[in-house]
């Protein structure tokens, strides 16, 4: 493989096969979309966060690579997918000749991204968590029958717009979300995503920021 960059990783056949297989597995289990569209969005958002905060180009590139690869473990099982994904990424990156320091940074971010067992421990993992956990949007819902939506489908389907803003002067990162409250109330949102929002709070702190959220123009946290 040529020099390891977000561009080369996002076009790597092996990575994309594992991502699509993982997305099929989650589709069969009734989960929302976890396709390359999701991982690309996480990669770009994580890179944007770090760039806004003045991190160097290499750190930004590593965050984008980790963001793109973060869900490959779903091809094995949803359970512990962060850990298996980190091990899969380790094997691929080592085969492709990535420096150990870069591999270490990437697999740490992947291994820490799930709220069941992880937390932000450095800027790259923090950016991945913020980008991943705030990707709430209607077009991630694959179920076409609203009457059979589970709670996660309902919350994602209710999310009409979603923007993540970084204010470097106030040192705040804000998730602004517009919810259709005829579908999902703000209380319903937090019932499902409280653990994720707490994870985002911790991630923001690692980056020297405060995490805030507004829903329909109202400050939530």
Secondary structure, DSSP 4 states (H G I P E B T S, - for coil): --S--HHHHHT-HHHHHHHHHHHHHHHHTTPPP-SHHHHHHHHHHHHHHHHHTT--HHHHHHHHHHHHHTTGGGGT-STTHHHHHHHHHHHHHHHTT--HHHHHHHHHHHHT-STTT----SHHHHHHHHHHHT---GGG-----GGG--HHHHHHHHEEEEEEEEETTTTEEEEEEEE-TTT--HHHHHHHHHHHHHHHHHHHHHTT-EEEEEETTEE--
